[in-house]
């Protein structure tokens, strides 16, 4: 069963709180990989963000997320110095590796048949 684009986009509209601070702070790429794994269920992705991407309030930049030959552009937006959200960049199709991960998290569908019996008068 195909997954509606809205469900896949909802799965990507996630928040990522900062887990560390100081010199041990993980890179933007590492945090994005962690969130994709934890929140969406996508494992084994490669993430590439601009070298000057800094976790600062108001920062907005695009990162490339790749797996199995597919690549998607993800828009990262920091609403505070410690918190960001991410989503597919506008116009970006949902890649198969995200659809597959979301599909695995959905409960199995069942087919139900309903018969409506009308009363005669």
Biopython code that builds the backbone (N, CA, C, O; Angstrom):
import numpy as np
from Bio.PDB.StructureBuilder import StructureBuilder

atoms = [
    (1, "UNK", "N", (0.841, -1.176, 0.000)),
    (1, "UNK", "CA", (0.000, 0.000, 0.000)),
    (1, "UNK", "C", (0.885, 1.238, 0.000)),
    (1, "UNK", "O", (1.759, 1.357, 0.859)),
    (2, "UNK", "N", (0.687, 2.163, -0.935)),
    (2, "UNK", "CA", (1.505, 3.363, -0.960)),
    (2, "UNK", "C", (1.211, 4.237, 0.260)),
    (2, "UNK", "O", (0.087, 4.294, 0.758)),
    (3, "UNK", "N", (2.248, 4.904, 0.714)),
    (3, "UNK", "CA", (2.107, 5.788, 1.866)),
    (3, "UNK", "C", (1.823, 7.188, 1.349)),
    (3, "UNK", "O", (2.534, 7.678, 0.471)),
    (4, "UNK", "N", (0.787, 7.844, 1.884)),
    (4, "UNK", "CA", (0.506, 9.205, 1.432)),
    (4, "UNK", "C", (1.690, 10.124, 1.721)),
    (4, "UNK", "O", (2.353, 9.998, 2.750)),
    (5, "UNK", "N", (1.943, 11.044, 0.800)),
    (5, "UNK", "CA", (3.041, 12.004, 0.971)),
    (5, "UNK", "C", (2.912, 12.744, 2.294)),
    (5, "UNK", "O", (3.922, 13.012, 2.946)),
    (6, "UNK", "N", (1.694, 13.079, 2.706)),
    (6, "UNK", "CA", (1.500, 13.820, 3.953)),
    (6, "UNK", "C", (2.019, 13.038, 5.154)),
    (6, "UNK", "O", (2.581, 13.628, 6.076)),
    (7, "UNK", "N", (1.840, 11.721, 5.156)),
    (7, "UNK", "CA", (2.328, 10.902, 6.274)),
    (7, "UNK", "C", (3.844, 10.921, 6.308)),
    (7, "UNK", "O", (4.441, 11.048, 7.377)),
    (8, "UNK", "N", (4.467, 10.796, 5.152)),
    (8, "UNK", "CA", (5.926, 10.814, 5.104)),
    (8, "UNK", "C", (6.469, 12.176, 5.514)),
    (8, "UNK", "O", (7.471, 12.256, 6.224)),
    (9, "UNK", "N", (5.816, 13.245, 5.073)),
    (9, "UNK", "CA", (6.266, 14.575, 5.455)),
    (9, "UNK", "C", (6.077, 14.810, 6.947)),
    (9, "UNK", "O", (6.921, 15.430, 7.594)),
    (10, "UNK", "N", (4.974, 14.318, 7.491)),
    (10, "UNK", "CA", (4.744, 14.447, 8.923)),
    (10, "UNK", "C", (5.844, 13.741, 9.698)),
    (10, "UNK", "O", (6.297, 14.231, 10.732)),
    (11, "UNK", "N", (6.265, 12.604, 9.203)),
    (11, "UNK", "CA", (7.338, 11.870, 9.877)),
    (11, "UNK", "C", (8.636, 12.654, 9.864)),
    (11, "UNK", "O", (9.470, 12.484, 10.754)),
    (12, "UNK", "N", (8.821, 13.513, 8.866)),
    (12, "UNK", "CA", (10.050, 14.300, 8.801)),
    (12, "UNK", "C", (9.977, 15.604, 9.577)),
    (12, "UNK", "O", (11.013, 16.172, 9.922)),
    (13, "UNK", "N", (8.797, 16.080, 9.852)),
    (13, "UNK", "CA", (8.655, 17.346, 10.568)),
    (13, "UNK", "C", (8.891, 17.108, 12.048)),
    (13, "UNK", "O", (7.953, 17.102, 12.846)),
    (14, "UNK", "N", (10.121, 16.917, 12.399)),
    (14, "UNK", "CA", (10.494, 16.514, 13.744)),
    (14, "UNK", "C", (11.343, 17.560, 14.418)),
    (14, "UNK", "O", (11.920, 18.427, 13.762)),
    (15, "UNK", "N", (11.418, 17.476, 15.734)),
    (15, "UNK", "CA", (12.255, 18.358, 16.516)),
    (15, "UNK", "C", (13.452, 17.574, 17.013)),
    (15, "UNK", "O", (13.354, 16.377, 17.286)),
    (16, "UNK", "N", (14.572, 18.248, 17.126)),
    (16, "UNK", "CA", (15.785, 17.585, 17.593)),
    (16, "UNK", "C", (16.409, 18.408, 18.717)),
    (16, "UNK", "O", (17.088, 19.398, 18.445)),
    (17, "UNK", "N", (16.195, 18.020, 19.969)),
    (17, "UNK", "CA", (16.799, 18.756, 21.068)),
    (17, "UNK", "C", (18.297, 18.484, 21.139)),
    (17, "UNK", "O", (18.759, 17.400, 20.783)),
    (18, "UNK", "N", (19.041, 19.464, 21.595)),
    (18, "UNK", "CA", (20.487, 19.328, 21.732)),
    (18, "UNK", "C", (20.810, 18.419, 22.899)),
    (18, "UNK", "O", (20.347, 18.649, 24.017)),
    (19, "UNK", "N", (21.605, 17.383, 22.646)),
    (19, "UNK", "CA", (21.934, 16.412, 23.678)),
    (19, "UNK", "C", (23.226, 16.765, 24.398)),
    (19, "UNK", "O", (23.409, 16.366, 25.549)),
    (20, "UNK", "N", (24.107, 17.485, 23.773)),
    (20, "UNK", "CA", (25.413, 17.792, 24.359)),
    (20, "UNK", "C", (25.680, 19.280, 24.226)),
    (20, "UNK", "O", (24.975, 19.987, 23.506)),
    (21, "UNK", "N", (26.696, 19.744, 24.920)),
    (21, "UNK", "CA", (27.103, 21.136, 24.782)),
    (21, "UNK", "C", (28.616, 21.215, 24.852)),
    (21, "UNK", "O", (29.292, 20.244, 25.191)),
    (22, "UNK", "N", (29.132, 22.384, 24.526)),
    (22, "UNK", "CA", (30.571, 22.576, 24.594)),
    (22, "UNK", "C", (31.289, 21.935, 23.422)),
    (22, "UNK", "O", (30.708, 21.752, 22.352)),
    (23, "UNK", "N", (32.565, 21.592, 23.626)),
    (23, "UNK", "CA", (33.394, 21.038, 22.559)),
    (23, "UNK", "C", (32.941, 19.658, 22.118)),
    (23, "UNK", "O", (33.270, 19.227, 21.013)),
    (24, "UNK", "N", (32.192, 18.954, 22.961)),
    (24, "UNK", "CA", (31.734, 17.612, 22.620)),
    (24, "UNK", "C", (30.414, 17.634, 21.847)),
    (24, "UNK", "O", (29.827, 16.582, 21.598)),
    (25, "UNK", "N", (29.950, 18.811, 21.472)),
    (25, "UNK", "CA", (28.685, 18.946, 20.767)),
    (25, "UNK", "C", (28.758, 18.199, 19.433)),
    (25, "UNK", "O", (29.702, 18.387, 18.665)),
    (26, "UNK", "N", (27.771, 17.361, 19.162)),
    (26, "UNK", "CA", (27.793, 16.625, 17.889)),
    (26, "UNK", "C", (27.574, 17.567, 16.712)),
    (26, "UNK", "O", (26.955, 18.622, 16.853)),
    (27, "UNK", "N", (28.087, 17.177, 15.559)),
    (27, "UNK", "CA", (27.909, 17.981, 14.358)),
    (27, "UNK", "C", (26.439, 17.981, 13.947)),
    (27, "UNK", "O", (25.654, 17.133, 14.370)),
    (28, "UNK", "N", (26.095, 18.950, 13.117)),
    (28, "UNK", "CA", (24.732, 19.015, 12.586)),
    (28, "UNK", "C", (24.416, 17.722, 11.842)),
    (28, "UNK", "O", (23.323, 17.174, 11.982)),
    (29, "UNK", "N", (25.373, 17.232, 11.049)),
    (29, "UNK", "CA", (25.157, 15.988, 10.309)),
    (29, "UNK", "C", (24.861, 14.824, 11.243)),
    (29, "UNK", "O", (23.930, 14.054, 11.009)),
    (30, "UNK", "N", (25.658, 14.696, 12.302)),
    (30, "UNK", "CA", (25.474, 13.585, 13.251)),
    (30, "UNK", "C", (24.113, 13.672, 13.932)),
    (30, "UNK", "O", (23.442, 12.656, 14.115)),
    (31, "UNK", "N", (23.710, 14.863, 14.300)),
    (31, "UNK", "CA", (22.405, 15.032, 14.947)),
    (31, "UNK", "C", (21.267, 14.694, 13.984)),
    (31, "UNK", "O", (20.270, 14.095, 14.387)),
    (32, "UNK", "N", (21.414, 15.072, 12.722)),
    (32, "UNK", "CA", (20.386, 14.766, 11.732)),
    (32, "UNK", "C", (20.301, 13.265, 11.488)),
    (32, "UNK", "O", (19.203, 12.718, 11.394)),
    (33, "UNK", "N", (21.435, 12.595, 11.386)),
    (33, "UNK", "CA", (21.463, 11.130, 11.246)),
    (33, "UNK", "C", (20.761, 10.489, 12.441)),
    (33, "UNK", "O", (19.925, 9.602, 12.269)),
    (34, "UNK", "N", (21.100, 10.938, 13.651)),
    (34, "UNK", "CA", (20.493, 10.375, 14.865)),
    (34, "UNK", "C", (18.982, 10.549, 14.870)),
    (34, "UNK", "O", (18.253, 9.624, 15.228)),
    (35, "UNK", "N", (18.504, 11.724, 14.476)),
    (35, "UNK", "CA", (17.063, 11.980, 14.470)),
    (35, "UNK", "C", (16.350, 11.174, 13.390)),
    (35, "UNK", "O", (15.247, 10.680, 13.622)),
    (36, "UNK", "N", (16.952, 11.034, 12.227)),
    (36, "UNK", "CA", (16.344, 10.210, 11.181)),
    (36, "UNK", "C", (16.222, 8.760, 11.638)),
    (36, "UNK", "O", (15.224, 8.098, 11.354)),
    (37, "UNK", "N", (17.228, 8.272, 12.338)),
    (37, "UNK", "CA", (17.177, 6.910, 12.853)),
    (37, "UNK", "C", (16.144, 6.775, 13.972)),
    (37, "UNK", "O", (15.336, 5.847, 13.958)),
    (38, "UNK", "N", (16.165, 7.687, 14.933)),
    (38, "UNK", "CA", (15.295, 7.579, 16.100)),
    (38, "UNK", "C", (13.832, 7.883, 15.796)),
    (38, "UNK", "O", (12.943, 7.180, 16.277)),
    (39, "UNK", "N", (13.576, 8.910, 15.011)),
    (39, "UNK", "CA", (12.208, 9.373, 14.809)),
    (39, "UNK", "C", (11.529, 8.802, 13.571)),
    (39, "UNK", "O", (10.321, 8.566, 13.583)),
    (40, "UNK", "N", (12.284, 8.579, 12.512)),
    (40, "UNK", "CA", (11.691, 8.115, 11.250)),
    (40, "UNK", "C", (11.972, 6.647, 11.011)),
    (40, "UNK", "O", (11.241, 5.989, 10.270)),
    (41, "UNK", "N", (13.032, 6.116, 11.632)),
    (41, "UNK", "CA", (13.386, 4.721, 11.435)),
    (41, "UNK", "C", (14.303, 4.486, 10.255)),
    (41, "UNK", "O", (14.509, 3.341, 9.854)),
    (42, "UNK", "N", (14.859, 5.547, 9.689)),
    (42, "UNK", "CA", (15.782, 5.432, 8.562)),
    (42, "UNK", "C", (17.178, 5.198, 9.116)),
    (42, "UNK", "O", (17.688, 6.011, 9.888)),
    (43, "UNK", "N", (17.794, 4.097, 8.727)),
    (43, "UNK", "CA", (19.145, 3.778, 9.190)),
    (43, "UNK", "C", (20.108, 3.750, 8.019)),
    (43, "UNK", "O", (19.715, 3.514, 6.876)),
    (44, "UNK", "N", (21.379, 3.994, 8.319)),
    (44, "UNK", "CA", (22.418, 3.882, 7.308)),
    (44, "UNK", "C", (22.422, 4.983, 6.275)),
    (44, "UNK", "O", (22.802, 4.753, 5.127)),
    (45, "UNK", "N", (22.000, 6.195, 6.665)),
    (45, "UNK", "CA", (22.022, 7.307, 5.715)),
    (45, "UNK", "C", (23.323, 8.080, 5.823)),
    (45, "UNK", "O", (23.975, 8.096, 6.867)),
    (46, "UNK", "N", (23.678, 8.712, 4.737)),
    (46, "UNK", "CA", (24.797, 9.648, 4.710)),
    (46, "UNK", "C", (24.206, 11.047, 4.645)),
    (46, "UNK", "O", (23.288, 11.308, 3.868)),
    (47, "UNK", "N", (24.739, 11.945, 5.469)),
    (47, "UNK", "CA", (24.244, 13.318, 5.503)),
    (47, "UNK", "C", (25.397, 14.268, 5.242)),
    (47, "UNK", "O", (26.482, 14.116, 5.802)),
    (48, "UNK", "N", (25.151, 15.242, 4.391)),
    (48, "UNK", "CA", (26.145, 16.256, 4.086)),
    (48, "UNK", "C", (25.486, 17.630, 4.209)),
    (48, "UNK", "O", (24.541, 17.946, 3.486)),
    (49, "UNK", "N", (26.000, 18.437, 5.135)),
    (49, "UNK", "CA", (25.508, 19.798, 5.340)),
    (49, "UNK", "C", (26.627, 20.774, 4.984)),
    (49, "UNK", "O", (27.795, 20.385, 4.945)),
    (50, "UNK", "N", (26.287, 22.027, 4.725)),
    (50, "UNK", "CA", (27.333, 23.008, 4.434)),
    (50, "UNK", "C", (28.346, 23.085, 5.577)),
    (50, "UNK", "O", (27.981, 22.966, 6.746)),
    (51, "UNK", "N", (29.610, 23.283, 5.235)),
    (51, "UNK", "CA", (30.652, 23.350, 6.256)),
    (51, "UNK", "C", (30.427, 24.474, 7.254)),
    (51, "UNK", "O", (30.819, 24.358, 8.415)),
    (52, "UNK", "N", (29.803, 25.556, 6.815)),
    (52, "UNK", "CA", (29.586, 26.687, 7.705)),
    (52, "UNK", "C", (28.250, 26.610, 8.451)),
    (52, "UNK", "O", (27.840, 27.585, 9.081)),
    (53, "UNK", "N", (27.570, 25.466, 8.384)),
    (53, "UNK", "CA", (26.293, 25.293, 9.093)),
    (53, "UNK", "C", (26.537, 25.328, 10.593)),
    (53, "UNK", "O", (27.255, 24.488, 11.136)),
    (54, "UNK", "N", (25.942, 26.294, 11.249)),
    (54, "UNK", "CA", (26.117, 26.474, 12.686)),
    (54, "UNK", "C", (24.786, 26.338, 13.400)),
    (54, "UNK", "O", (23.770, 26.837, 12.916)),
    (55, "UNK", "N", (24.776, 25.665, 14.550)),
    (55, "UNK", "CA", (23.549, 25.570, 15.339)),
    (55, "UNK", "C", (23.292, 26.879, 16.081)),
    (55, "UNK", "O", (23.724, 27.052, 17.221)),
    (56, "UNK", "N", (22.586, 27.795, 15.424)),
    (56, "UNK", "CA", (22.291, 29.094, 16.021)),
    (56, "UNK", "C", (20.865, 29.496, 15.671)),
    (56, "UNK", "O", (20.378, 29.199, 14.581)),
    (57, "UNK", "N", (20.208, 30.167, 16.593)),
    (57, "UNK", "CA", (18.836, 30.618, 16.382)),
    (57, "UNK", "C", (18.718, 31.351, 15.044)),
    (57, "UNK", "O", (19.503, 32.246, 14.731)),
    (58, "UNK", "N", (17.715, 30.943, 14.270)),
    (58, "UNK", "CA", (17.465, 31.570, 12.981)),
    (58, "UNK", "C", (18.240, 30.969, 11.822)),
    (58, "UNK", "O", (17.982, 31.302, 10.666)),
    (59, "UNK", "N", (19.189, 30.085, 12.118)),
    (59, "UNK", "CA", (19.952, 29.465, 11.033)),
    (59, "UNK", "C", (19.041, 28.564, 10.213)),
    (59, "UNK", "O", (18.195, 27.851, 10.752)),
    (60, "UNK", "N", (19.231, 28.613, 8.899)),
    (60, "UNK", "CA", (18.450, 27.770, 7.984)),
    (60, "UNK", "C", (19.369, 27.374, 6.846)),
    (60, "UNK", "O", (20.011, 28.221, 6.226)),
    (61, "UNK", "N", (19.426, 26.086, 6.580)),
    (61, "UNK", "CA", (20.288, 25.602, 5.511)),
    (61, "UNK", "C", (19.784, 24.256, 5.035)),
    (61, "UNK", "O", (19.002, 23.589, 5.714)),
    (62, "UNK", "N", (20.246, 23.867, 3.855)),
    (62, "UNK", "CA", (19.850, 22.599, 3.257)),
    (62, "UNK", "C", (20.969, 21.577, 3.413)),
    (62, "UNK", "O", (22.145, 21.894, 3.236)),
    (63, "UNK", "N", (20.590, 20.353, 3.746)),
    (63, "UNK", "CA", (21.523, 19.236, 3.835)),
    (63, "UNK", "C", (21.075, 18.178, 2.832)),
    (63, "UNK", "O", (19.894, 18.091, 2.497)),
    (64, "UNK", "N", (22.016, 17.386, 2.360)),
    (64, "UNK", "CA", (21.716, 16.284, 1.453)),
    (64, "UNK", "C", (21.722, 14.996, 2.255)),
    (64, "UNK", "O", (22.676, 14.718, 2.983)),
    (65, "UNK", "N", (20.665, 14.210, 2.126)),
    (65, "UNK", "CA", (20.535, 12.927, 2.811)),
    (65, "UNK", "C", (20.499, 11.855, 1.726)),
    (65, "UNK", "O", (19.682, 11.918, 0.807)),
    (66, "UNK", "N", (21.396, 10.867, 1.840)),
    (66, "UNK", "CA", (21.513, 9.842, 0.795)),
    (66, "UNK", "C", (21.501, 8.443, 1.387)),
    (66, "UNK", "O", (21.996, 8.207, 2.490)),
    (67, "UNK", "N", (20.920, 7.516, 0.622)),
    (67, "UNK", "CA", (20.953, 6.099, 0.974)),
    (67, "UNK", "C", (20.613, 5.299, -0.273)),
    (67, "UNK", "O", (19.661, 5.614, -0.987)),
    (68, "UNK", "N", (21.396, 4.269, -0.526)),
    (68, "UNK", "CA", (21.103, 3.349, -1.625)),
    (68, "UNK", "C", (20.941, 4.011, -2.976)),
    (68, "UNK", "O", (20.105, 3.582, -3.771)),
    (69, "UNK", "N", (21.715, 5.038, -3.257)),
    (69, "UNK", "CA", (21.639, 5.690, -4.557)),
    (69, "UNK", "C", (20.588, 6.780, -4.659)),
    (69, "UNK", "O", (20.542, 7.487, -5.666)),
    (70, "UNK", "N", (19.744, 6.937, -3.653)),
    (70, "UNK", "CA", (18.744, 8.003, -3.646)),
    (70, "UNK", "C", (19.237, 9.143, -2.773)),
    (70, "UNK", "O", (19.896, 8.921, -1.757)),
    (71, "UNK", "N", (18.916, 10.363, -3.175)),
    (71, "UNK", "CA", (19.320, 11.538, -2.416)),
    (71, "UNK", "C", (18.140, 12.490, -2.301)),
    (71, "UNK", "O", (17.367, 12.660, -3.244)),
    (72, "UNK", "N", (18.013, 13.107, -1.131)),
    (72, "UNK", "CA", (16.962, 14.090, -0.900)),
    (72, "UNK", "C", (17.576, 15.313, -0.234)),
    (72, "UNK", "O", (18.559, 15.204, 0.498)),
    (73, "UNK", "N", (16.995, 16.466, -0.490)),
    (73, "UNK", "CA", (17.410, 17.700, 0.170)),
    (73, "UNK", "C", (16.495, 17.937, 1.357)),
    (73, "UNK", "O", (15.270, 17.951, 1.231)),
    (74, "UNK", "N", (17.120, 18.123, 2.518)),
    (74, "UNK", "CA", (16.381, 18.357, 3.758)),
    (74, "UNK", "C", (16.695, 19.756, 4.244)),
    (74, "UNK", "O", (17.862, 20.129, 4.359)),
    (75, "UNK", "N", (15.657, 20.536, 4.530)),
    (75, "UNK", "CA", (15.816, 21.897, 5.062)),
    (75, "UNK", "C", (15.883, 21.821, 6.578)),
    (75, "UNK", "O", (14.963, 21.302, 7.210)),
    (76, "UNK", "N", (16.951, 22.327, 7.170)),
    (76, "UNK", "CA", (17.143, 22.360, 8.620)),
    (76, "UNK", "C", (16.941, 23.795, 9.077)),
    (76, "UNK", "O", (17.519, 24.719, 8.506)),
    (77, "UNK", "N", (16.116, 23.986, 10.113)),
    (77, "UNK", "CA", (15.841, 25.319, 10.646)),
    (77, "UNK", "C", (16.006, 25.295, 12.156)),
    (77, "UNK", "O", (15.343, 24.519, 12.844)),
    (78, "UNK", "N", (16.883, 26.139, 12.671)),
    (78, "UNK", "CA", (17.071, 26.271, 14.115)),
    (78, "UNK", "C", (16.127, 27.346, 14.643)),
    (78, "UNK", "O", (16.193, 28.497, 14.212)),
    (79, "UNK", "N", (15.243, 26.974, 15.581)),
    (79, "UNK", "CA", (14.374, 27.971, 16.200)),
    (79, "UNK", "C", (14.973, 28.490, 17.506)),
    (79, "UNK", "O", (14.529, 29.516, 18.019)),
    (80, "UNK", "N", (15.964, 27.806, 18.043)),
    (80, "UNK", "CA", (16.780, 28.294, 19.157)),
    (80, "UNK", "C", (18.204, 27.813, 18.876)),
    (80, "UNK", "O", (18.442, 27.119, 17.887)),
    (81, "UNK", "N", (19.140, 28.176, 19.736)),
    (81, "UNK", "CA", (20.510, 27.696, 19.545)),
    (81, "UNK", "C", (20.625, 26.193, 19.780)),
    (81, "UNK", "O", (21.610, 25.575, 19.377)),
    (82, "UNK", "N", (19.622, 25.603, 20.430)),
    (82, "UNK", "CA", (19.705, 24.198, 20.826)),
    (82, "UNK", "C", (18.643, 23.307, 20.209)),
    (82, "UNK", "O", (18.597, 22.117, 20.521)),
    (83, "UNK", "N", (17.803, 23.828, 19.362)),
    (83, "UNK", "CA", (16.657, 23.069, 18.866)),
    (83, "UNK", "C", (16.446, 23.344, 17.385)),
    (83, "UNK", "O", (16.401, 24.496, 16.954)),
    (84, "UNK", "N", (16.316, 22.259, 16.605)),
    (84, "UNK", "CA", (16.038, 22.453, 15.188)),
    (84, "UNK", "C", (14.909, 21.545, 14.732)),
    (84, "UNK", "O", (14.591, 20.546, 15.377)),
    (85, "UNK", "N", (14.318, 21.909, 13.622)),
    (85, "UNK", "CA", (13.332, 21.074, 12.939)),
    (85, "UNK", "C", (13.890, 20.812, 11.546)),
    (85, "UNK", "O", (14.755, 21.541, 11.060)),
    (86, "UNK", "N", (13.382, 19.769, 10.918)),
    (86, "UNK", "CA", (13.789, 19.493, 9.549)),
    (86, "UNK", "C", (12.640, 18.914, 8.765)),
    (86, "UNK", "O", (11.742, 18.280, 9.318)),
    (87, "UNK", "N", (12.680, 19.139, 7.480)),
    (87, "UNK", "CA", (11.634, 18.669, 6.577)),
    (87, "UNK", "C", (12.243, 18.593, 5.182)),
    (87, "UNK", "O", (13.302, 19.166, 4.927)),
    (88, "UNK", "N", (11.579, 17.893, 4.296)),
    (88, "UNK", "CA", (12.041, 17.875, 2.909)),
    (88, "UNK", "C", (11.958, 19.294, 2.362)),
    (88, "UNK", "O", (11.007, 20.021, 2.650)),
    (89, "UNK", "N", (12.946, 19.683, 1.578)),
    (89, "UNK", "CA", (12.935, 20.990, 0.950)),
    (89, "UNK", "C", (11.715, 21.076, 0.033)),
    (89, "UNK", "O", (11.255, 20.065, -0.498)),
    (90, "UNK", "N", (11.204, 22.274, -0.144)),
    (90, "UNK", "CA", (10.015, 22.482, -0.956)),
    (90, "UNK", "C", (10.207, 21.910, -2.351)),
    (90, "UNK", "O", (11.223, 22.154, -3.001)),
    (91, "UNK", "N", (9.228, 21.154, -2.796)),
    (91, "UNK", "CA", (9.267, 20.550, -4.122)),
    (91, "UNK", "C", (10.061, 19.256, -4.213)),
    (91, "UNK", "O", (10.121, 18.631, -5.272)),
    (92, "UNK", "N", (10.670, 18.854, -3.101)),
    (92, "UNK", "CA", (11.489, 17.642, -3.089)),
    (92, "UNK", "C", (10.585, 16.414, -2.971)),
    (92, "UNK", "O", (9.768, 16.350, -2.052)),
    (93, "UNK", "N", (10.707, 15.444, -3.870)),
    (93, "UNK", "CA", (9.898, 14.231, -3.728)),
    (93, "UNK", "C", (10.383, 13.408, -2.533)),
    (93, "UNK", "O", (11.560, 13.448, -2.173)),
    (94, "UNK", "N", (9.472, 12.672, -1.935)),
    (94, "UNK", "CA", (9.831, 11.814, -0.809)),
    (94, "UNK", "C", (10.601, 10.616, -1.350)),
    (94, "UNK", "O", (10.073, 9.861, -2.167)),
    (95, "UNK", "N", (11.854, 10.430, -0.900)),
    (95, "UNK", "CA", (12.641, 9.308, -1.421)),
    (95, "UNK", "C", (12.128, 7.970, -0.902)),
    (95, "UNK", "O", (11.513, 7.893, 0.162)),
    (96, "UNK", "N", (12.390, 6.927, -1.668)),
    (96, "UNK", "CA", (11.929, 5.587, -1.326)),
    (96, "UNK", "C", (12.405, 5.114, 0.034)),
    (96, "UNK", "O", (11.656, 4.434, 0.737)),
    (97, "UNK", "N", (13.637, 5.454, 0.433)),
    (97, "UNK", "CA", (14.136, 4.971, 1.715)),
    (97, "UNK", "C", (13.364, 5.555, 2.893)),
    (97, "UNK", "O", (13.284, 4.924, 3.947)),
    (98, "UNK", "N", (12.793, 6.749, 2.734)),
    (98, "UNK", "CA", (11.948, 7.316, 3.794)),
    (98, "UNK", "C", (10.570, 6.663, 3.748)),
    (98, "UNK", "O", (10.015, 6.314, 4.790)),
    (99, "UNK", "N", (10.019, 6.496, 2.560)),
    (99, "UNK", "CA", (8.718, 5.826, 2.440)),
    (99, "UNK", "C", (8.775, 4.418, 3.020)),
    (99, "UNK", "O", (7.858, 3.998, 3.725)),
    (100, "UNK", "N", (9.851, 3.689, 2.725)),
    (100, "UNK", "CA", (10.000, 2.328, 3.246)),
    (100, "UNK", "C", (10.057, 2.318, 4.763)),
    (100, "UNK", "O", (9.431, 1.473, 5.404)),
    (101, "UNK", "N", (10.810, 3.260, 5.346)),
    (101, "UNK", "CA", (10.940, 3.318, 6.811)),
    (101, "UNK", "C", (9.608, 3.647, 7.465)),
    (101, "UNK", "O", (9.257, 3.060, 8.489)),
    (102, "UNK", "N", (8.864, 4.579, 6.886)),
    (102, "UNK", "CA", (7.553, 4.945, 7.440)),
    (102, "UNK", "C", (6.594, 3.773, 7.292)),
    (102, "UNK", "O", (5.828, 3.476, 8.209)),
    (103, "UNK", "N", (6.632, 3.107, 6.141)),
    (103, "UNK", "CA", (5.759, 1.960, 5.891)),
    (103, "UNK", "C", (5.976, 0.861, 6.927)),
    (103, "UNK", "O", (5.016, 0.225, 7.362)),
    (104, "UNK", "N", (7.230, 0.631, 7.326)),
    (104, "UNK", "CA", (7.537, -0.398, 8.316)),
    (104, "UNK", "C", (6.977, -0.066, 9.694)),
    (104, "UNK", "O", (6.752, -0.963, 10.506)),
    (105, "UNK", "N", (6.753, 1.212, 9.957)),
    (105, "UNK", "CA", (6.247, 1.626, 11.263)),
    (105, "UNK", "C", (4.724, 1.623, 11.336)),
    (105, "UNK", "O", (4.159, 1.652, 12.429)),
    (106, "UNK", "N", (4.061, 1.590, 10.197)),
    (106, "UNK", "CA", (2.597, 1.600, 10.177)),
    (106, "UNK", "C", (2.053, 0.218, 10.518)),
    (106, "UNK", "O", (2.644, -0.796, 10.145)),
    (107, "UNK", "N", (0.926, 0.179, 11.228)),
    (107, "UNK", "CA", (0.334, -1.129, 11.514)),
    (107, "UNK", "C", (-0.159, -1.771, 10.226)),
    (107, "UNK", "O", (-0.503, -1.076, 9.269)),
    (108, "UNK", "N", (-0.193, -3.102, 10.205)),
    (108, "UNK", "CA", (-0.689, -3.774, 8.994)),
    (108, "UNK", "C", (-2.138, -3.394, 8.733)),
    (108, "UNK", "O", (-2.922, -3.189, 9.660)),
    (109, "UNK", "N", (-2.469, -3.307, 7.476)),
    (109, "UNK", "CA", (-3.842, -2.973, 7.123)),
    (109, "UNK", "C", (-4.651, -4.247, 7.000)),
    (109, "UNK", "O", (-4.137, -5.301, 6.626)),
    (110, "UNK", "N", (-5.905, -4.130, 7.317)),
    (110, "UNK", "CA", (-6.795, -5.274, 7.154)),
    (110, "UNK", "C", (-7.959, -4.844, 6.282)),
    (110, "UNK", "O", (-8.341, -3.674, 6.258)),
    (111, "UNK", "N", (-8.496, -5.778, 5.593)),
    (111, "UNK", "CA", (-9.630, -5.504, 4.735)),
    (111, "UNK", "C", (-10.905, -5.919, 5.454)),
    (111, "UNK", "O", (-11.043, -7.058, 5.902)),
    (112, "UNK", "N", (-11.816, -4.992, 5.554)),
    (112, "UNK", "CA", (-13.092, -5.270, 6.209)),
    (112, "UNK", "C", (-14.202, -5.071, 5.200)),
    (112, "UNK", "O", (-14.228, -4.085, 4.464)),
    (113, "UNK", "N", (-15.087, -5.995, 5.179)),
    (113, "UNK", "CA", (-16.216, -5.914, 4.278)),
    (113, "UNK", "C", (-17.462, -5.642, 5.099)),
    (113, "UNK", "O", (-17.706, -6.296, 6.113)),
    (114, "UNK", "N", (-18.244, -4.678, 4.659)),
    (114, "UNK", "CA", (-19.465, -4.321, 5.387)),
    (114, "UNK", "C", (-20.649, -4.465, 4.445)),
    (114, "UNK", "O", (-20.624, -3.996, 3.307)),
    (115, "UNK", "N", (-21.667, -5.113, 4.939)),
    (115, "UNK", "CA", (-22.901, -5.247, 4.168)),
    (115, "UNK", "C", (-23.979, -4.436, 4.862)),
    (115, "UNK", "O", (-24.215, -4.592, 6.060)),
    (116, "UNK", "N", (-24.621, -3.583, 4.112)),
    (116, "UNK", "CA", (-25.692, -2.769, 4.665)),
    (116, "UNK", "C", (-27.013, -3.427, 4.276)),
    (116, "UNK", "O", (-27.300, -3.657, 3.101)),
    (117, "UNK", "N", (-27.799, -3.720, 5.301)),
    (117, "UNK", "CA", (-29.090, -4.345, 5.076)),
    (117, "UNK", "C", (-30.152, -3.281, 5.310)),
    (117, "UNK", "O", (-30.210, -2.673, 6.379)),
    (118, "UNK", "N", (-30.976, -3.064, 4.320)),
    (118, "UNK", "CA", (-32.023, -2.040, 4.454)),
    (118, "UNK", "C", (-33.331, -2.669, 4.902)),
    (118, "UNK", "O", (-33.610, -3.833, 4.614)),
    (119, "UNK", "N", (-34.105, -1.900, 5.592)),
    (119, "UNK", "CA", (-35.420, -2.374, 6.045)),
    (119, "UNK", "C", (-36.441, -2.033, 4.978)),
    (119, "UNK", "O", (-36.388, -0.968, 4.364)),
    (120, "UNK", "N", (-37.351, -2.933, 4.771)),
    (120, "UNK", "CA", (-38.401, -2.660, 3.800)),
    (120, "UNK", "C", (-39.679, -2.313, 4.540)),
    (120, "UNK", "O", (-39.916, -2.801, 5.645)),
    (121, "UNK", "N", (-40.469, -1.504, 3.957)),
    (121, "UNK", "CA", (-41.592, -1.025, 4.709)),
    (121, "UNK", "C", (-42.847, -1.417, 4.207)),
    (121, "UNK", "O", (-43.878, -1.060, 4.776)),
]
sb = StructureBuilder()
sb.init_structure("model")
sb.init_model(0)
sb.init_chain("A")
sb.init_seg("    ")
for serial, (resi, resn, name, xyz) in enumerate(atoms, 1):
    if name == "N":
        sb.init_residue(resn, " ", resi, " ")
    sb.init_atom(name, np.array(xyz, "f"), 0.0, 1.0, " ", f" {name:<3s}", serial, name[0])
structure = sb.get_structure()
